[in-house]
Amino acid sequence: MLKRKKVKPITLRDVTIIDDGKLRKAITAASLGNAMEWFDFGVYGFVAYALGKVF
């Protein structure tokens, strides 16, 4: 039988404080990347539909 190891709860001292500028930059980059992926998916869907109608 497996025994569970007791784990202490996380505290505020366990959390790393991140620079606000770096956090904002990371969120902006992730948002722009996500927007580009959705744009790419939309263009692919439109082109696939258009080519499907042509051929």
Secondary structure as GFF3:
##gff-version 3
##sequence-region A 1 55
A	DSSP	three_ten_helix	12	14	.	.	.	ID=ss1
A	DSSP	alpha_helix	20	54	.	.	.	ID=ss2
###
